[in-house]
Amino acid sequence: MAAPKGHKFAKGRPKGALNKRTEQWEKFSQWMLGAGLEKFQKEIQKLDGPALVRVMVEMMEYFQPKLARSEVTGKDGGPVEIEEVNPKVLSEKEKMEYLAKILGVYKG
C-alpha cells in the first residue's frame, strides 16, 4: 500500500545540502583559485608566441561565453533584400510613410 499523500516518512536530502560530486567540484574550485592559480600563472609566464595565444583563446571561453551563430535570411528563407534610402531627398511625409512601412504599420 502506498504512503498517504503528504507523508513525512522519507526526508531526502535537506534543502541546500550539496551532493558528493558538487562538494568535490567546490573543493577543486577553491584549490584552483588558491594554490592552483599561482602554479598556473608561473607556467603561463613561460609561454610566448603561438602557445600563449592558444592558451589565452582556450581560457577565454570560461570568462566570456561564445555567442551562438545565427543565420539571417529574407522572406521564406530567400536572400535578404536591402533597400537603399537617402533621407535627404525624401519629404517629411515620405519619411513617415517609409518608417511606417519598415515598422510594419504601413497600410498603403
Secondary structure, 3 states (H helix, E strand, C coil): CCCCCCCCCCCCCCCCCCCHHHHHHHHHHHHHHCHHHHHHHHHHHCCCCHHHHHHHHHHHCCCCCCCCCCCCCCHHHCCCCCCCCCHHHCCHHHHHHHHHHHCCCCCC
